[in-house]
Amino acid sequence: MEAILYFQFLLGLFATTKRVDAIKRLLYFQFLLGLFTVLVMLR
């Protein structure tokens, strides 16, 4: 489970370095989703 969330986090970082808007938006959404999941799990 943690590996999946970490992978999504890396995808989010990757999205911030790329300039392809469609892929960037998709990966950024994945990043926010992963981050939200981590926050919920840590509660």
N, C-alpha and C positions, 0 to 999 in steps of 0.2 A: 504493500500500500504506500509506504513512504517513498519507495523507488519511483512509483508512478507520479507522485506529487512533485518529487525532485526533478523528474524529467519534464513535467509541465513548467516548472520554474525555469529550467534551462531554455525551454522553448520561448518563454516570456522574455528572457534576456536576449535570446537570438532575434526576437521580433523587434527589439529596440535598436538593433544595429542594422537591420535591413530597411530598404526604402521601398519595397514592393507593398503598396498600401493594402491590397486585399489580404495578402498573407500576413502582413503586420497586424491588421485588425483581428484576424482569426486567432493568431497566436497570442495576442494581447488578451483576448477574451479567455483563452485557455489559461493564461497566467493568472488572471483575476479569479477564475473559477477554482484553480488550485490553491491560491492564497486564501480564498474564502473557506475552502474545505479544511485547510490547516488551522485557521482560526477557530472554526467550529470544533475540531477535534481536540484542540488544546484547552477548551473551556472545561 
